[in-house]
Amino acid sequence: MMKRSALLVAVLSLIPLATAQSGAWGQCGGSNWTGPATCIAGYTCTYSNPYYSQCLPNETGTTATSTGTSALPSGTSTAGLAVVAKAAGKEYFGSATDNSELTDTAYVDLLSNTKEFNQLTPGNSMKWDATEGTQGTFTFTKADQIVTLAQQNGQLIRGHTCVWHSQLPSWVTAGNFDASTLTSIIQTHTTNVVGHFKGKITMTSPLQTVGMLSMVGHQWTIDHHSPTRVSDPLSSPLPFKLPVPQILQQNSTSTTITSMAVGTGAKSTAMVNLVKSLKASGVPIDGVGIQAHLIVGQVPSTIQANIAQFAALGVEVAITELDIRMTLPATAALLEKQKKDYQTVIAACKAVSDCIGVTIWDYTDKYSWVPSVFPGQGAPLPWDANLVKKPAYDGIVVGFTL
């Protein structure tokens, strides 16, 4: 009897381990994840990136609610986002992408549809840790894969990004380099990276300066920028010291700084002053990009004014990283708000003739970076995890056409 009881206790103790499952929209996998690897009924553990997998609904266009399963609205337009962008006088409508996603044939088929996207941005494969993980050893296999895909499709490529503080290799972050040495290291790195892609990339976002990079100082930019522009007609990032993070970028025809300030305010004012300062110093600044990782219902009302103030300086403007996230689960009401928010952002770009294009930060919720960084939030993109258009798609179309 004691043996049977002991056996029963042992069996019962295993049941929670065997049946533990993540709930709707919960995490179910990823690097260092120790929680459940399966999902409740009606949901499937779906890979998002190496750091995050999420329980997504099995049924296209449905989501679990307290009263069961209810249909969510979807997008209805068939206009083509790149088509309507070009009709509105813009150069492109594009999407970011990453190598791990390129094994998904349905995803790649839509990504390669130039009626939707005529520009691609590599999300990670051009960053420093991917291209020079060991000092002096350069690897471009993954970046070349995305560039080749774009070339085959006849799509533009935005380079992204030679230097970013959160994805620097350890030999850089632990190097304790002085300003002179760091300047030389950055020059060597960027010269090799942009040289490899010379003639293949139309526009680039090479540098975000924060932390240790600020030691290089503003003067280096002024002293070294113009010669590099002449010697390397593709792109060349250069660091400078300012109170807010920025990216300095250059390509065969233009040099662009990318701002994290979407609306007007202190950050955008700092960027305006920077552009004025660099122009006054003889640095050829031709454009400003806007990074726009936004939240449903919290889109700044001054986006158009912000774009216009940069355009007034005689530079082109682009929205280079756009997504609009929500608190999960998605609902019809949230999707409608998201649609209007996308319309607002796109309409702001359309209204300013020198806003040349928009890039969404991947096109499907299936591969969004948001859930891995903001737990409980997601669904930020115009296509859902099943590659079905959401109302946000229609919002983009309306923003370009009204």
Contacts in CASP RR format, 6 or more apart in sequence:
PFRMAT RR
TARGET T0000
AUTHOR 0000-0000-0000
METHOD contacts of the structure
MODEL  1
MMKRSALLVAVLSLIPLATAQSGAWGQCGGSNWTGPATCIAGYTCTYSNP
YYSQCLPNETGTTATSTGTSALPSGTSTAGLAVVAKAAGKEYFGSATDNS
ELTDTAYVDLLSNTKEFNQLTPGNSMKWDATEGTQGTFTFTKADQIVTLA
QQNGQLIRGHTCVWHSQLPSWVTAGNFDASTLTSIIQTHTTNVVGHFKGK
ITMTSPLQTVGMLSMVGHQWTIDHHSPTRVSDPLSSPLPFKLPVPQILQQ
NSTSTTITSMAVGTGAKSTAMVNLVKSLKASGVPIDGVGIQAHLIVGQVP
STIQANIAQFAALGVEVAITELDIRMTLPATAALLEKQKKDYQTVIAACK
AVSDCIGVTIWDYTDKYSWVPSVFPGQGAPLPWDANLVKKPAYDGIVVGF
TL
20 35 0 8 1.000
20 36 0 8 1.000
21 36 0 8 1.000
21 38 0 8 1.000
21 39 0 8 1.000
21 40 0 8 1.000
22 28 0 8 1.000
22 35 0 8 1.000
22 36 0 8 1.000
22 38 0 8 1.000
22 39 0 8 1.000
22 40 0 8 1.000
22 43 0 8 1.000
22 45 0 8 1.000
22 55 0 8 1.000
23 39 0 8 1.000
23 40 0 8 1.000
23 43 0 8 1.000
23 55 0 8 1.000
24 39 0 8 1.000
24 40 0 8 1.000
24 43 0 8 1.000
24 55 0 8 1.000
24 57 0 8 1.000
24 63 0 8 1.000
24 64 0 8 1.000
24 329 0 8 1.000
25 43 0 8 1.000
25 54 0 8 1.000
25 55 0 8 1.000
25 56 0 8 1.000
25 328 0 8 1.000
25 329 0 8 1.000
25 371 0 8 1.000
25 376 0 8 1.000
26 39 0 8 1.000
26 54 0 8 1.000
26 55 0 8 1.000
26 376 0 8 1.000
27 33 0 8 1.000
27 35 0 8 1.000
27 52 0 8 1.000
27 53 0 8 1.000
27 54 0 8 1.000
27 55 0 8 1.000
27 371 0 8 1.000
27 375 0 8 1.000
28 35 0 8 1.000
28 36 0 8 1.000
28 37 0 8 1.000
28 38 0 8 1.000
28 39 0 8 1.000
28 45 0 8 1.000
28 53 0 8 1.000
28 54 0 8 1.000
28 55 0 8 1.000
29 35 0 8 1.000
29 37 0 8 1.000
29 45 0 8 1.000
29 52 0 8 1.000
29 53 0 8 1.000
30 50 0 8 1.000
30 51 0 8 1.000
30 52 0 8 1.000
30 53 0 8 1.000
31 50 0 8 1.000
31 51 0 8 1.000
33 53 0 8 1.000
37 45 0 8 1.000
38 45 0 8 1.000
39 45 0 8 1.000
39 55 0 8 1.000
40 55 0 8 1.000
42 57 0 8 1.000
42 58 0 8 1.000
42 59 0 8 1.000
42 64 0 8 1.000
43 55 0 8 1.000
43 56 0 8 1.000
43 57 0 8 1.000
43 58 0 8 1.000
43 64 0 8 1.000
44 55 0 8 1.000
44 56 0 8 1.000
44 58 0 8 1.000
45 53 0 8 1.000
45 54 0 8 1.000
45 55 0 8 1.000
46 53 0 8 1.000
46 54 0 8 1.000
46 55 0 8 1.000
46 56 0 8 1.000
46 366 0 8 1.000
46 385 0 8 1.000
47 53 0 8 1.000
47 100 0 8 1.000
48 54 0 8 1.000
48 366 0 8 1.000
48 367 0 8 1.000
48 368 0 8 1.000
48 369 0 8 1.000
48 371 0 8 1.000
48 372 0 8 1.000
49 98 0 8 1.000
49 100 0 8 1.000
49 367 0 8 1.000
49 369 0 8 1.000
49 372 0 8 1.000
50 100 0 8 1.000
51 372 0 8 1.000
52 371 0 8 1.000
52 372 0 8 1.000
54 371 0 8 1.000
56 365 0 8 1.000
56 366 0 8 1.000
56 385 0 8 1.000
57 63 0 8 1.000
57 64 0 8 1.000
57 69 0 8 1.000
57 385 0 8 1.000
59 69 0 8 1.000
60 384 0 8 1.000
60 386 0 8 1.000
60 388 0 8 1.000
61 71 0 8 1.000
61 72 0 8 1.000
61 74 0 8 1.000
61 384 0 8 1.000
61 386 0 8 1.000
61 388 0 8 1.000
62 69 0 8 1.000
62 70 0 8 1.000
62 71 0 8 1.000
62 72 0 8 1.000
63 69 0 8 1.000
63 70 0 8 1.000
63 72 0 8 1.000
63 329 0 8 1.000
63 330 0 8 1.000
63 331 0 8 1.000
64 329 0 8 1.000
65 329 0 8 1.000
65 331 0 8 1.000
72 330 0 8 1.000
72 331 0 8 1.000
72 332 0 8 1.000
72 335 0 8 1.000
73 332 0 8 1.000
73 335 0 8 1.000
73 336 0 8 1.000
73 390 0 8 1.000
73 391 0 8 1.000
74 384 0 8 1.000
74 388 0 8 1.000
74 389 0 8 1.000
74 390 0 8 1.000
74 391 0 8 1.000
75 389 0 8 1.000
75 390 0 8 1.000
75 391 0 8 1.000
75 392 0 8 1.000
75 393 0 8 1.000
75 394 0 8 1.000
76 389 0 8 1.000
76 394 0 8 1.000
77 389 0 8 1.000
77 393 0 8 1.000
77 394 0 8 1.000
77 397 0 8 1.000
79 397 0 8 1.000
79 401 0 8 1.000
80 115 0 8 1.000
80 116 0 8 1.000
80 397 0 8 1.000
81 93 0 8 1.000
81 94 0 8 1.000
81 115 0 8 1.000
81 116 0 8 1.000
81 117 0 8 1.000
81 382 0 8 1.000
81 393 0 8 1.000
81 396 0 8 1.000
81 397 0 8 1.000
81 400 0 8 1.000
82 92 0 8 1.000
82 93 0 8 1.000
82 94 0 8 1.000
82 114 0 8 1.000
82 115 0 8 1.000
82 116 0 8 1.000
82 117 0 8 1.000
82 118 0 8 1.000
82 119 0 8 1.000
83 115 0 8 1.000
84 93 0 8 1.000
84 396 0 8 1.000
84 397 0 8 1.000
84 400 0 8 1.000
84 401 0 8 1.000
85 92 0 8 1.000
85 93 0 8 1.000
85 357 0 8 1.000
85 358 0 8 1.000
85 400 0 8 1.000
86 92 0 8 1.000
86 93 0 8 1.000
86 118 0 8 1.000
87 400 0 8 1.000
87 401 0 8 1.000
88 350 0 8 1.000
88 400 0 8 1.000
88 401 0 8 1.000
89 353 0 8 1.000
90 349 0 8 1.000
90 350 0 8 1.000
90 355 0 8 1.000
90 356 0 8 1.000
90 357 0 8 1.000
90 358 0 8 1.000
90 400 0 8 1.000
91 156 0 8 1.000
91 356 0 8 1.000
91 357 0 8 1.000
92 118 0 8 1.000
92 119 0 8 1.000
92 156 0 8 1.000
92 356 0 8 1.000
92 357 0 8 1.000
92 358 0 8 1.000
92 359 0 8 1.000
93 116 0 8 1.000
93 117 0 8 1.000
93 118 0 8 1.000
93 119 0 8 1.000
93 357 0 8 1.000
93 358 0 8 1.000
93 359 0 8 1.000
93 396 0 8 1.000
94 117 0 8 1.000
94 118 0 8 1.000
94 119 0 8 1.000
94 120 0 8 1.000
94 121 0 8 1.000
94 155 0 8 1.000
94 358 0 8 1.000
94 359 0 8 1.000
94 360 0 8 1.000
95 111 0 8 1.000
95 116 0 8 1.000
95 117 0 8 1.000
95 119 0 8 1.000
95 120 0 8 1.000
95 121 0 8 1.000
95 359 0 8 1.000
95 360 0 8 1.000
95 361 0 8 1.000
95 362 0 8 1.000
95 363 0 8 1.000
96 120 0 8 1.000
96 121 0 8 1.000
96 122 0 8 1.000
96 123 0 8 1.000
96 160 0 8 1.000
96 321 0 8 1.000
96 359 0 8 1.000
96 360 0 8 1.000
96 361 0 8 1.000
96 362 0 8 1.000
97 111 0 8 1.000
97 120 0 8 1.000
97 121 0 8 1.000
97 122 0 8 1.000
97 123 0 8 1.000
97 146 0 8 1.000
97 362 0 8 1.000
97 367 0 8 1.000
98 122 0 8 1.000
98 123 0 8 1.000
98 124 0 8 1.000
98 125 0 8 1.000
98 362 0 8 1.000
98 367 0 8 1.000
99 124 0 8 1.000
99 125 0 8 1.000
99 142 0 8 1.000
99 145 0 8 1.000
99 146 0 8 1.000
101 107 0 8 1.000
101 108 0 8 1.000
101 362 0 8 1.000
101 367 0 8 1.000
102 108 0 8 1.000
102 145 0 8 1.000
102 146 0 8 1.000
102 149 0 8 1.000
106 387 0 8 1.000
107 364 0 8 1.000
107 366 0 8 1.000
107 367 0 8 1.000
107 387 0 8 1.000
108 149 0 8 1.000
110 116 0 8 1.000
110 363 0 8 1.000
110 364 0 8 1.000
110 383 0 8 1.000
110 387 0 8 1.000
111 117 0 8 1.000
111 120 0 8 1.000
111 149 0 8 1.000
111 363 0 8 1.000
112 149 0 8 1.000
112 152 0 8 1.000
112 153 0 8 1.000
112 155 0 8 1.000
114 153 0 8 1.000
114 154 0 8 1.000
114 155 0 8 1.000
116 363 0 8 1.000
117 155 0 8 1.000
117 363 0 8 1.000
118 154 0 8 1.000
118 155 0 8 1.000
118 156 0 8 1.000
119 150 0 8 1.000
119 155 0 8 1.000
119 156 0 8 1.000
119 157 0 8 1.000
119 158 0 8 1.000
119 202 0 8 1.000
119 359 0 8 1.000
120 146 0 8 1.000
120 149 0 8 1.000
120 150 0 8 1.000
120 155 0 8 1.000
120 156 0 8 1.000
120 157 0 8 1.000
120 158 0 8 1.000
121 157 0 8 1.000
121 158 0 8 1.000
121 159 0 8 1.000
121 160 0 8 1.000
121 205 0 8 1.000
121 320 0 8 1.000
121 359 0 8 1.000
122 142 0 8 1.000
122 143 0 8 1.000
122 146 0 8 1.000
122 147 0 8 1.000
122 157 0 8 1.000
122 159 0 8 1.000
122 160 0 8 1.000
123 160 0 8 1.000
124 130 0 8 1.000
124 167 0 8 1.000
125 131 0 8 1.000
125 142 0 8 1.000
125 143 0 8 1.000
125 145 0 8 1.000
125 146 0 8 1.000
126 143 0 8 1.000
126 159 0 8 1.000
126 160 0 8 1.000
126 161 0 8 1.000
126 162 0 8 1.000
126 193 0 8 1.000
126 197 0 8 1.000
127 160 0 8 1.000
127 161 0 8 1.000
127 162 0 8 1.000
127 164 0 8 1.000
127 167 0 8 1.000
128 162 0 8 1.000
128 163 0 8 1.000
128 164 0 8 1.000
128 167 0 8 1.000
128 168 0 8 1.000
128 169 0 8 1.000
128 172 0 8 1.000
128 189 0 8 1.000
129 167 0 8 1.000
129 168 0 8 1.000
129 169 0 8 1.000
130 139 0 8 1.000
130 142 0 8 1.000
130 143 0 8 1.000
130 167 0 8 1.000
131 138 0 8 1.000
131 139 0 8 1.000
131 140 0 8 1.000
131 143 0 8 1.000
131 162 0 8 1.000
131 189 0 8 1.000
131 192 0 8 1.000
131 193 0 8 1.000
132 138 0 8 1.000
132 139 0 8 1.000
132 169 0 8 1.000
132 189 0 8 1.000
132 192 0 8 1.000
132 193 0 8 1.000
133 139 0 8 1.000
133 169 0 8 1.000
133 171 0 8 1.000
134 169 0 8 1.000
134 171 0 8 1.000
135 169 0 8 1.000
135 171 0 8 1.000
135 185 0 8 1.000
136 188 0 8 1.000
136 192 0 8 1.000
138 192 0 8 1.000
138 193 0 8 1.000
138 196 0 8 1.000
140 196 0 8 1.000
140 197 0 8 1.000
143 197 0 8 1.000
146 157 0 8 1.000
147 157 0 8 1.000
147 197 0 8 1.000
147 200 0 8 1.000
147 201 0 8 1.000
149 155 0 8 1.000
150 156 0 8 1.000
150 157 0 8 1.000
151 157 0 8 1.000
151 200 0 8 1.000
156 202 0 8 1.000
156 203 0 8 1.000
157 197 0 8 1.000
157 200 0 8 1.000
157 201 0 8 1.000
157 202 0 8 1.000
157 203 0 8 1.000
158 201 0 8 1.000
158 202 0 8 1.000
158 203 0 8 1.000
158 204 0 8 1.000
158 205 0 8 1.000
158 320 0 8 1.000
158 359 0 8 1.000
159 197 0 8 1.000
159 201 0 8 1.000
159 203 0 8 1.000
159 204 0 8 1.000
159 205 0 8 1.000
159 206 0 8 1.000
159 235 0 8 1.000
160 204 0 8 1.000
160 205 0 8 1.000
161 204 0 8 1.000
161 205 0 8 1.000
161 206 0 8 1.000
161 207 0 8 1.000
161 208 0 8 1.000
161 237 0 8 1.000
161 247 0 8 1.000
162 189 0 8 1.000
162 190 0 8 1.000
162 193 0 8 1.000
162 194 0 8 1.000
162 204 0 8 1.000
162 206 0 8 1.000
162 207 0 8 1.000
162 237 0 8 1.000
163 186 0 8 1.000
163 189 0 8 1.000
163 190 0 8 1.000
163 206 0 8 1.000
163 207 0 8 1.000
163 208 0 8 1.000
163 209 0 8 1.000
163 213 0 8 1.000
163 237 0 8 1.000
163 239 0 8 1.000
164 207 0 8 1.000
164 208 0 8 1.000
165 208 0 8 1.000
165 210 0 8 1.000
165 211 0 8 1.000
165 212 0 8 1.000
165 213 0 8 1.000
165 245 0 8 1.000
172 185 0 8 1.000
173 212 0 8 1.000
177 185 0 8 1.000
177 212 0 8 1.000
178 215 0 8 1.000
179 215 0 8 1.000
179 216 0 8 1.000
179 217 0 8 1.000
182 212 0 8 1.000
182 213 0 8 1.000
182 215 0 8 1.000
182 216 0 8 1.000
183 216 0 8 1.000
183 220 0 8 1.000
183 239 0 8 1.000
186 207 0 8 1.000
186 213 0 8 1.000
186 216 0 8 1.000
186 237 0 8 1.000
186 239 0 8 1.000
187 224 0 8 1.000
190 206 0 8 1.000
190 207 0 8 1.000
190 236 0 8 1.000
190 237 0 8 1.000
191 232 0 8 1.000
191 236 0 8 1.000
193 206 0 8 1.000
194 201 0 8 1.000
194 204 0 8 1.000
194 206 0 8 1.000
194 232 0 8 1.000
194 234 0 8 1.000
194 235 0 8 1.000
194 236 0 8 1.000
195 232 0 8 1.000
195 234 0 8 1.000
197 234 0 8 1.000
197 235 0 8 1.000
198 232 0 8 1.000
198 233 0 8 1.000
198 234 0 8 1.000
199 233 0 8 1.000
199 234 0 8 1.000
199 252 0 8 1.000
200 234 0 8 1.000
201 234 0 8 1.000
201 235 0 8 1.000
201 251 0 8 1.000
202 251 0 8 1.000
202 252 0 8 1.000
203 235 0 8 1.000
203 249 0 8 1.000
203 251 0 8 1.000
203 254 0 8 1.000
203 256 0 8 1.000
203 318 0 8 1.000
204 234 0 8 1.000
204 235 0 8 1.000
204 237 0 8 1.000
204 249 0 8 1.000
204 250 0 8 1.000
204 251 0 8 1.000
205 247 0 8 1.000
205 249 0 8 1.000
205 256 0 8 1.000
205 258 0 8 1.000
205 320 0 8 1.000
206 235 0 8 1.000
206 236 0 8 1.000
206 237 0 8 1.000
206 247 0 8 1.000
206 248 0 8 1.000
206 249 0 8 1.000
206 250 0 8 1.000
207 213 0 8 1.000
207 237 0 8 1.000
207 238 0 8 1.000
207 239 0 8 1.000
207 247 0 8 1.000
207 248 0 8 1.000
207 249 0 8 1.000
208 245 0 8 1.000
208 246 0 8 1.000
208 247 0 8 1.000
208 258 0 8 1.000
209 216 0 8 1.000
209 239 0 8 1.000
209 240 0 8 1.000
209 241 0 8 1.000
209 242 0 8 1.000
209 245 0 8 1.000
209 246 0 8 1.000
209 247 0 8 1.000
209 248 0 8 1.000
210 245 0 8 1.000
213 239 0 8 1.000
214 239 0 8 1.000
214 241 0 8 1.000
214 242 0 8 1.000
215 241 0 8 1.000
216 239 0 8 1.000
216 240 0 8 1.000
216 241 0 8 1.000
217 239 0 8 1.000
217 240 0 8 1.000
217 241 0 8 1.000
218 240 0 8 1.000
218 241 0 8 1.000
218 242 0 8 1.000
220 238 0 8 1.000
220 239 0 8 1.000
220 240 0 8 1.000
221 238 0 8 1.000
221 239 0 8 1.000
221 240 0 8 1.000
221 248 0 8 1.000
221 278 0 8 1.000
221 283 0 8 1.000
222 278 0 8 1.000
222 281 0 8 1.000
222 282 0 8 1.000
222 283 0 8 1.000
224 238 0 8 1.000
225 236 0 8 1.000
225 238 0 8 1.000
225 250 0 8 1.000
225 255 0 8 1.000
225 283 0 8 1.000
225 284 0 8 1.000
226 282 0 8 1.000
226 283 0 8 1.000
226 284 0 8 1.000
228 236 0 8 1.000
228 238 0 8 1.000
228 250 0 8 1.000
229 236 0 8 1.000
229 250 0 8 1.000
229 255 0 8 1.000
229 284 0 8 1.000
233 251 0 8 1.000
233 252 0 8 1.000
234 250 0 8 1.000
234 251 0 8 1.000
234 252 0 8 1.000
235 249 0 8 1.000
235 250 0 8 1.000
235 251 0 8 1.000
235 252 0 8 1.000
236 250 0 8 1.000
237 247 0 8 1.000
237 248 0 8 1.000
237 249 0 8 1.000
237 250 0 8 1.000
238 248 0 8 1.000
239 248 0 8 1.000
240 246 0 8 1.000
240 248 0 8 1.000
240 274 0 8 1.000
242 270 0 8 1.000
242 274 0 8 1.000
243 270 0 8 1.000
244 260 0 8 1.000
244 261 0 8 1.000
244 267 0 8 1.000
244 270 0 8 1.000
244 271 0 8 1.000
245 260 0 8 1.000
246 257 0 8 1.000
246 258 0 8 1.000
246 259 0 8 1.000
246 260 0 8 1.000
246 271 0 8 1.000
246 274 0 8 1.000
247 257 0 8 1.000
247 258 0 8 1.000
248 255 0 8 1.000
248 256 0 8 1.000
248 257 0 8 1.000
249 255 0 8 1.000
249 256 0 8 1.000
249 257 0 8 1.000
249 258 0 8 1.000
250 256 0 8 1.000
253 286 0 8 1.000
254 286 0 8 1.000
254 287 0 8 1.000
254 316 0 8 1.000
255 283 0 8 1.000
255 284 0 8 1.000
255 285 0 8 1.000
255 286 0 8 1.000
255 287 0 8 1.000
256 285 0 8 1.000
256 286 0 8 1.000
256 287 0 8 1.000
256 288 0 8 1.000
256 289 0 8 1.000
256 315 0 8 1.000
256 316 0 8 1.000
256 318 0 8 1.000
257 271 0 8 1.000
257 274 0 8 1.000
257 275 0 8 1.000
257 278 0 8 1.000
257 285 0 8 1.000
257 287 0 8 1.000
257 288 0 8 1.000
257 289 0 8 1.000
258 288 0 8 1.000
258 289 0 8 1.000
258 290 0 8 1.000
258 291 0 8 1.000
258 320 0 8 1.000
259 267 0 8 1.000
259 268 0 8 1.000
259 271 0 8 1.000
259 288 0 8 1.000
259 289 0 8 1.000
259 290 0 8 1.000
259 291 0 8 1.000
260 267 0 8 1.000
260 291 0 8 1.000
261 267 0 8 1.000
261 268 0 8 1.000
261 270 0 8 1.000
261 271 0 8 1.000
261 290 0 8 1.000
261 306 0 8 1.000
262 290 0 8 1.000
262 291 0 8 1.000
262 292 0 8 1.000
262 294 0 8 1.000
262 299 0 8 1.000
262 300 0 8 1.000
262 303 0 8 1.000
262 306 0 8 1.000
263 300 0 8 1.000
263 302 0 8 1.000
263 303 0 8 1.000
263 305 0 8 1.000
263 306 0 8 1.000
264 300 0 8 1.000
264 302 0 8 1.000
264 305 0 8 1.000
264 306 0 8 1.000
264 309 0 8 1.000
265 302 0 8 1.000
268 306 0 8 1.000
268 309 0 8 1.000
271 288 0 8 1.000
271 310 0 8 1.000
272 309 0 8 1.000
272 310 0 8 1.000
272 313 0 8 1.000
275 285 0 8 1.000
275 288 0 8 1.000
275 310 0 8 1.000
275 313 0 8 1.000
275 315 0 8 1.000
276 313 0 8 1.000
278 285 0 8 1.000
279 285 0 8 1.000
279 313 0 8 1.000
285 315 0 8 1.000
286 315 0 8 1.000
286 316 0 8 1.000
287 310 0 8 1.000
287 315 0 8 1.000
287 316 0 8 1.000
287 317 0 8 1.000
287 318 0 8 1.000
288 310 0 8 1.000
288 313 0 8 1.000
288 315 0 8 1.000
288 316 0 8 1.000
288 317 0 8 1.000
288 318 0 8 1.000
289 317 0 8 1.000
289 318 0 8 1.000
289 319 0 8 1.000
289 320 0 8 1.000
290 303 0 8 1.000
290 306 0 8 1.000
290 307 0 8 1.000
290 317 0 8 1.000
290 318 0 8 1.000
290 319 0 8 1.000
290 320 0 8 1.000
291 320 0 8 1.000
291 321 0 8 1.000
292 303 0 8 1.000
292 319 0 8 1.000
292 321 0 8 1.000
292 322 0 8 1.000
292 323 0 8 1.000
292 345 0 8 1.000
293 321 0 8 1.000
293 322 0 8 1.000
293 323 0 8 1.000
293 325 0 8 1.000
293 361 0 8 1.000
293 370 0 8 1.000
294 322 0 8 1.000
294 323 0 8 1.000
294 324 0 8 1.000
294 325 0 8 1.000
294 341 0 8 1.000
294 345 0 8 1.000
295 324 0 8 1.000
295 325 0 8 1.000
295 326 0 8 1.000
296 324 0 8 1.000
296 325 0 8 1.000
296 326 0 8 1.000
296 334 0 8 1.000
296 337 0 8 1.000
296 338 0 8 1.000
296 341 0 8 1.000
297 337 0 8 1.000
297 341 0 8 1.000
299 324 0 8 1.000
299 341 0 8 1.000
299 344 0 8 1.000
299 345 0 8 1.000
300 306 0 8 1.000
303 344 0 8 1.000
303 345 0 8 1.000
303 348 0 8 1.000
304 347 0 8 1.000
304 348 0 8 1.000
304 351 0 8 1.000
304 352 0 8 1.000
307 317 0 8 1.000
307 348 0 8 1.000
307 349 0 8 1.000
307 351 0 8 1.000
307 352 0 8 1.000
307 355 0 8 1.000
308 351 0 8 1.000
308 352 0 8 1.000
310 317 0 8 1.000
311 317 0 8 1.000
311 352 0 8 1.000
311 353 0 8 1.000
311 354 0 8 1.000
311 355 0 8 1.000
314 354 0 8 1.000
315 354 0 8 1.000
316 354 0 8 1.000
316 355 0 8 1.000
316 356 0 8 1.000
317 349 0 8 1.000
317 352 0 8 1.000
317 354 0 8 1.000
317 355 0 8 1.000
317 356 0 8 1.000
318 355 0 8 1.000
318 356 0 8 1.000
318 357 0 8 1.000
318 358 0 8 1.000
318 359 0 8 1.000
319 345 0 8 1.000
319 349 0 8 1.000
319 355 0 8 1.000
319 357 0 8 1.000
319 358 0 8 1.000
319 359 0 8 1.000
320 359 0 8 1.000
321 359 0 8 1.000
321 361 0 8 1.000
322 345 0 8 1.000
322 358 0 8 1.000
322 359 0 8 1.000
322 360 0 8 1.000
322 361 0 8 1.000
323 360 0 8 1.000
323 361 0 8 1.000
323 362 0 8 1.000
323 368 0 8 1.000
323 370 0 8 1.000
323 380 0 8 1.000
323 381 0 8 1.000
324 338 0 8 1.000
324 341 0 8 1.000
324 342 0 8 1.000
324 345 0 8 1.000
324 380 0 8 1.000
324 392 0 8 1.000
325 368 0 8 1.000
325 370 0 8 1.000
325 374 0 8 1.000
325 377 0 8 1.000
325 378 0 8 1.000
325 379 0 8 1.000
325 380 0 8 1.000
326 334 0 8 1.000
326 337 0 8 1.000
326 338 0 8 1.000
326 377 0 8 1.000
326 378 0 8 1.000
326 379 0 8 1.000
326 380 0 8 1.000
327 334 0 8 1.000
327 376 0 8 1.000
327 377 0 8 1.000
328 371 0 8 1.000
328 376 0 8 1.000
328 377 0 8 1.000
328 378 0 8 1.000
328 379 0 8 1.000
330 379 0 8 1.000
334 379 0 8 1.000
335 379 0 8 1.000
335 390 0 8 1.000
335 391 0 8 1.000
335 392 0 8 1.000
336 391 0 8 1.000
338 379 0 8 1.000
338 380 0 8 1.000
338 390 0 8 1.000
338 391 0 8 1.000
338 392 0 8 1.000
339 390 0 8 1.000
339 391 0 8 1.000
339 392 0 8 1.000
339 394 0 8 1.000
339 395 0 8 1.000
340 395 0 8 1.000
342 382 0 8 1.000
342 392 0 8 1.000
342 395 0 8 1.000
342 396 0 8 1.000
342 399 0 8 1.000
343 395 0 8 1.000
343 396 0 8 1.000
343 398 0 8 1.000
343 399 0 8 1.000
345 358 0 8 1.000
346 358 0 8 1.000
346 395 0 8 1.000
346 396 0 8 1.000
346 398 0 8 1.000
346 399 0 8 1.000
346 400 0 8 1.000
347 398 0 8 1.000
347 399 0 8 1.000
347 400 0 8 1.000
347 402 0 8 1.000
348 355 0 8 1.000
349 355 0 8 1.000
349 357 0 8 1.000
349 358 0 8 1.000
350 399 0 8 1.000
350 400 0 8 1.000
360 381 0 8 1.000
360 382 0 8 1.000
361 368 0 8 1.000
361 369 0 8 1.000
361 380 0 8 1.000
361 381 0 8 1.000
362 368 0 8 1.000
362 369 0 8 1.000
362 381 0 8 1.000
363 381 0 8 1.000
363 382 0 8 1.000
363 383 0 8 1.000
364 381 0 8 1.000
364 383 0 8 1.000
364 384 0 8 1.000
364 385 0 8 1.000
364 387 0 8 1.000
365 378 0 8 1.000
365 379 0 8 1.000
365 380 0 8 1.000
365 381 0 8 1.000
365 383 0 8 1.000
365 384 0 8 1.000
365 385 0 8 1.000
366 384 0 8 1.000
366 385 0 8 1.000
366 386 0 8 1.000
366 387 0 8 1.000
368 378 0 8 1.000
368 379 0 8 1.000
368 380 0 8 1.000
368 381 0 8 1.000
370 377 0 8 1.000
370 378 0 8 1.000
370 380 0 8 1.000
371 377 0 8 1.000
371 378 0 8 1.000
379 390 0 8 1.000
381 390 0 8 1.000
381 392 0 8 1.000
382 389 0 8 1.000
382 390 0 8 1.000
382 392 0 8 1.000
382 393 0 8 1.000
382 396 0 8 1.000
383 389 0 8 1.000
383 390 0 8 1.000
383 393 0 8 1.000
384 390 0 8 1.000
END
